[in-house]
Amino acid sequence: MRKSQRTKRFIAVAAVVAAVALAGSAYTNTNTFAAEPRAGAGSQSISGYEVSDVHYDLNAVDPQLVDSLDFTLSAVPGPNATIKYRLNDTAEWSGDCVNVAAAVSDCAAPVGSTVASVTNLTVVVAD
């Protein structure tokens, strides 16, 4: 075989290989990543609050109903803190409570809360 025929065959084979490679890559997706992928771990000690000075505000018309609840926390929660409570282990959780003074919270009671149903006060505060 002559050198020019070998060169032509080589170029033809190389062209076919290149075409197959380009066709195969044209149908694949690529993944993109953020410039700086990050991972990390950390820890922070968590202290709870002491709840004191609990006061149940009863309904003026029917004193068997609890309208709201006031209590004092041992520290002032953050401005975006979530404060909720429930009156027993199966009761509905209150709506969000409001800080009315430094560490004093005022919470509306869930509708239909009764004095008789108050068996276990649970307060949850998350800053």
Secondary structure, DSSP 8 states (H G I E B T S, - for coil): --HHHHHHHHHHHHHHHHHHHHHHHHT-------SS--------------EEEEEEEE-SS-TTBEEEEEEEESS---TT-EEEEESSTTS------EE-SSSEEEEE--TT-BGGG-S--EEEEE-
